[in-house]
């Protein structure tokens, strides 16, 4: 870490990724150090996080510098974190002389395995303790925080309106608006998918994913979704006139059944993802209804 980076940090105010302390933590208050490090590691930001020792920030965001009188070996803090925080954190301590003051910078490098927890009792802190940094303050993690943590690294399927529309008989497909969210750090390529339509007791119809919008390549359909991105489209699923009979549609293309959808996607690595929606509707018109009208 060079002087330019130090100056950049000192020109900022305390936030989710930055904290200032007048002096280093000593053994008597290592529980406070663990609380601060866990909170900062769980902050909902990207990149490294920093605690700068030897700096006090006033309410007016002015900085006062102090000398670190008794530097602590980096291995002391690293061992403390290794023994008490899970999963393991990548942390480093840098000492720098800035404007004739010796400062210490504790850097937590890109924590990517949230949530970080206390893995055993430590003084008054209990196993499983979890803090999170919000702005410049630390707070207990809530249920919504854990929902956020565990959605990181997942692939999500959202069926948006629950309305399957079989209105384009020429394509032989019905449309369903969906959102696919790749929350991982890797691209995901979907190579197969199918939609099941259920009533309250049994499977009624099964529809293969063939494309989206006006792009309907058929069984060879592939969809690549970049890391940390979302694709929202009208996805096209195979639909036949016999499906109208299975769904007990009338001559107007309506069904009185209470229907639910289950959407399955399979990627090129063989991973399967499932999205569900209740209180759904299927509607058909035109040539899709010829078997219904000729019963």
Phi and psi in degrees as a GROMACS rama.xvg file:
@    title "Ramachandran Plot"
@    xaxis  label "Phi"
@    yaxis  label "Psi"
@TYPE xy
-102.134  176.882  UNK-2
-61.6339  -36.519  UNK-3
-60.7692  -43.4055  UNK-4
-64.6372  -41.1687  UNK-5
-58.5537  -47.4036  UNK-6
-62.327  -39.6617  UNK-7
-59.6039  -43.2563  UNK-8
-69.1698  -40.6064  UNK-9
-69.7298  -19.7845  UNK-10
-83.9154  -4.62634  UNK-11
-98.4452  168.428  UNK-12
-105.581  166.627  UNK-13
-59.5127  140.424  UNK-14
-156.239  -167.421  UNK-15
-60.8737  -29.6217  UNK-16
-108.908  4.5841  UNK-17
-145.503  133.134  UNK-18
-140.283  148.318  UNK-19
-116.934  139.03  UNK-20
-132.121  141.322  UNK-21
-66.327  -39.4978  UNK-22
-142.786  169.125  UNK-23
-69.1169  155.857  UNK-24
-75.3045  135.466  UNK-25
-102.823  169.714  UNK-26
-56.5929  -33.7169  UNK-27
-63.6915  -25.1698  UNK-28
-122.138  35.8074  UNK-29
-64.922  -24.9495  UNK-30
-63.9065  -35.9471  UNK-31
-66.8142  -37.288  UNK-32
-62.2291  -45.1181  UNK-33
-61.7804  -41.6571  UNK-34
-60.6786  -45.7444  UNK-35
-66.3376  -40.5702  UNK-36
-69.4928  -43.0276  UNK-37
-60.9237  -44.9533  UNK-38
-60.3422  -45.9225  UNK-39
-69.3971  -36.9143  UNK-40
-63.9251  -29.3132  UNK-41
-90.7927  -0.890505  UNK-42
-59.3362  144.352  UNK-43
-87.1642  61.5061  UNK-44
-135.839  165.86  UNK-45
-102.882  159.125  UNK-46
88.5452  -178.148  UNK-47
-71.5501  159.48  UNK-48
-123.622  151.754  UNK-49
-135.648  138.201  UNK-50
-116.887  120.329  UNK-51
-104.872  121.71  UNK-52
-98.0398  138.931  UNK-53
102.638  15.7473  UNK-54
-135.691  134.805  UNK-55
-122.263  128.32  UNK-56
-104.183  128.882  UNK-57
-82.8288  173.55  UNK-58
-62.8067  -23.8607  UNK-59
-90.5776  10.3074  UNK-60
65.9055  25.1796  UNK-61
-88.0284  145.375  UNK-62
-104.482  133.688  UNK-63
-117.607  131.105  UNK-64
-99.5785  144.135  UNK-65
-133.077  154.054  UNK-66
-82.9486  139.438  UNK-67
-79.1507  108.149  UNK-68
-76.1976  -39.7634  UNK-69
-126.654  85.3382  UNK-70
-57.1719  142.826  UNK-71
-105.893  137.212  UNK-72
-61.9957  136.573  UNK-73
-55.8438  -34.0894  UNK-74
-63.598  -26.1721  UNK-75
-64.2033  -49.3694  UNK-76
-68.9543  -40.7374  UNK-77
-60.2442  -41.4847  UNK-78
-66.545  -39.5171  UNK-79
-59.6915  -45.5413  UNK-80
-68.3281  -40.7309  UNK-81
-62.18  -39.2845  UNK-82
-80.0439  -20.0596  UNK-83
-124.047  -12.171  UNK-84
-118.673  135.24  UNK-85
-130.399  145.777  UNK-86
-67.2933  178.218  UNK-87
-69.375  140.035  UNK-88
-102.048  145.69  UNK-89
-96.1794  104.994  UNK-90
-131.498  151.739  UNK-91
-145.709  149.209  UNK-92
-115.112  129.661  UNK-93
-118.238  138.146  UNK-94
-109.476  134.459  UNK-95
-141.743  142.765  UNK-96
-94.158  120.911  UNK-97
-132.514  120.252  UNK-98
50.7703  46.8124  UNK-99
66.564  19.1299  UNK-100
-122.18  136.063  UNK-101
-84.8134  117.385  UNK-102
-111.783  155.936  UNK-103
-122.139  138.124  UNK-104
-122.03  117.771  UNK-105
-93.3723  117.453  UNK-106
-108.754  124.214  UNK-107
-100.547  109.826  UNK-108
-82.2638  111.841  UNK-109
36.5553  68.8507  UNK-110
-62.6305  121.549  UNK-111
-123.578  7.40188  UNK-112
-121.516  42.0204  UNK-113
-61.6791  147.462  UNK-114
-86.8534  150.262  UNK-115
-99.6769  132.035  UNK-116
-130.677  161.289  UNK-117
-78.8591  124.181  UNK-118
-90.8477  -4.49661  UNK-119
-158.407  163.893  UNK-120
-61.1863  139.096  UNK-121
-141.662  111.101  UNK-122
51.4054  -120.191  UNK-123
-89.4306  -1.16352  UNK-124
-89.0154  135.592  UNK-125
-100.07  153.065  UNK-126
-51.3611  134.281  UNK-127
91.2815  -2.33104  UNK-128
-55.7771  133.877  UNK-129
-140.605  119.797  UNK-130
-113.846  158.287  UNK-131
-141.075  143.457  UNK-132
-92.486  126.892  UNK-133
-121.336  112.157  UNK-134
64.7184  -122.847  UNK-135
-105.104  11.741  UNK-136
-119.126  154.322  UNK-137
-101.828  148.207  UNK-138
-149.684  158.705  UNK-139
-68.5282  140.375  UNK-140
-69.2459  140.043  UNK-141
-107.931  176.656  UNK-142
-58.2344  -42.5612  UNK-143
-64.1211  -31.7358  UNK-144
-64.6131  -43.4138  UNK-145
-66.7001  -36.2093  UNK-146
-58.5918  -42.832  UNK-147
-62.7441  -47.4412  UNK-148
-58.0418  -46.479  UNK-149
-81.0728  -9.34526  UNK-150
-81.8713  -19.2752  UNK-151
-65.7234  132.932  UNK-152
83.7116  16.0794  UNK-153
-118.825  166.096  UNK-154
-113.169  127.462  UNK-155
-115.081  141.623  UNK-156
-116.007  125.659  UNK-157
-124.181  117.5  UNK-158
-87.0305  112.262  UNK-159
-78.4274  -48.6383  UNK-160
-116.35  -6.47739  UNK-161
61.8623  30.772  UNK-162
-126.489  102.04  UNK-163
-89.3507  119.826  UNK-164
-112.34  110.915  UNK-165
-101.204  84.5696  UNK-166
-123.729  -6.56625  UNK-167
-116.035  82.9809  UNK-168
-65.575  -28.5733  UNK-169
-62.3246  -35.1119  UNK-170
-81.972  -19.729  UNK-171
69.2804  24.1931  UNK-172
-131.517  155.923  UNK-173
-113.642  154.18  UNK-174
-108.77  141.81  UNK-175
-142.265  124.136  UNK-176
-79.2613  124.186  UNK-177
-137.927  159.395  UNK-178
-124.962  125.806  UNK-179
-110.823  124.199  UNK-180
-118.34  118.805  UNK-181
-95.2943  100.454  UNK-182
-91.9333  7.44219  UNK-183
-89.8473  177.199  UNK-184
-95.238  12.8301  UNK-185
-131.717  149.423  UNK-186
-67.9071  145.547  UNK-187
-123.468  129.112  UNK-188
-111.493  116.138  UNK-189
-84.6104  125.401  UNK-190
-116.132  -8.04105  UNK-191
-153.98  145.589  UNK-192
-159.688  154.612  UNK-193
-153.917  150.404  UNK-194
-111.175  128.86  UNK-195
-105.495  137.054  UNK-196
-113.358  118.311  UNK-197
-114.273  147.398  UNK-198
-94.5751  -164.384  UNK-199
-69.4846  -13.5393  UNK-200
-125.247  -29.9144  UNK-201
-148.624  163.941  UNK-202
-73.7875  127.519  UNK-203
-96.9731  -51.293  UNK-204
-142.32  161.199  UNK-205
-136.381  128.674  UNK-206
-132.143  125.644  UNK-207
-79.0016  140.336  UNK-208
-75.2817  124.159  UNK-209
-118.01  -13.3586  UNK-210
164.975  -162.714  UNK-211
-145.31  151.118  UNK-212
49.8719  -125.199  UNK-213
-94.2204  4.8817  UNK-214
-99.2351  104.872  UNK-215
-127.855  77.2785  UNK-216
-72.2663  -16.8752  UNK-217
99.2676  -146.537  UNK-218
-65.6886  -18.1093  UNK-219
-87.8249  8.99234  UNK-220
-59.5241  131.916  UNK-221
-130.272  141.58  UNK-222
-132.975  112.689  UNK-223
-96.9931  128.863  UNK-224
-117.72  120.222  UNK-225
-68.1436  159.948  UNK-226
-58.3919  143.22  UNK-227
54.0515  43.5661  UNK-228
-139.182  168.615  UNK-229
-134.121  140.838  UNK-230
-121.021  119.61  UNK-231
-121.239  118.348  UNK-232
-152.85  170.846  UNK-233
-84.1797  105.393  UNK-234
-86.8745  145.122  UNK-235
-108.832  127.869  UNK-236
-121.817  140.046  UNK-237
-55.4173  139.372  UNK-238
-146.013  137.382  UNK-239
-123.624  160.528  UNK-240
-62.9671  -29.3218  UNK-241
-65.0227  -27.2591  UNK-242
-63.9104  -30.3273  UNK-243
-63.8702  -36.7488  UNK-244
-71.416  -42.5203  UNK-245
-61.8804  -28.6808  UNK-246
-94.2407  7.2545  UNK-247
55.8732  46.9262  UNK-248
-78.7334  150.95  UNK-249
-89.7379  -175.766  UNK-250
-67.0489  -12.141  UNK-251
-96.6625  0.901027  UNK-252
84.8965  19.0913  UNK-253
-108.041  151.01  UNK-254
-126.842  140.954  UNK-255
-92.8145  3.64014  UNK-256
-71.6836  146.584  UNK-257
-84.3754  112.543  UNK-258
-114.446  149.154  UNK-259
-129.273  148.799  UNK-260
-110.855  144.053  UNK-261
-129.667  121.27  UNK-262
-112.775  123.055  UNK-263
-111.061  133.511  UNK-264
-125.638  143.207  UNK-265
-127.858  129.805  UNK-266
-94.5459  178.35  UNK-267
-69.8518  -12.3619  UNK-268
-94.0369  -0.600031  UNK-269
90.4598  4.08396  UNK-270
-74.3089  139.1  UNK-271
-111.577  136.31  UNK-272
-124.496  144.768  UNK-273
-130.72  133.963  UNK-274
-124.479  143.631  UNK-275
-129.875  152.174  UNK-276
-148.786  141.257  UNK-277
-109.352  166.485  UNK-278
54.9589  54.0816  UNK-279
-100.199  168.746  UNK-280
-133.69  141.185  UNK-281
-121.249  131.536  UNK-282
-130.096  140.213  UNK-283
-135.978  154.352  UNK-284
-153.201  171.099  UNK-285
71.1681  -141.686  UNK-286
-65.0774  -19.6287  UNK-287
-60.4119  -22.5327  UNK-288
-95.6373  8.71681  UNK-289
-64.7406  -35.09  UNK-290
-71.5426  -34.2576  UNK-291
-64.707  -44.27  UNK-292
-75.6486  -13.81  UNK-293
-111.671  18.3163  UNK-294
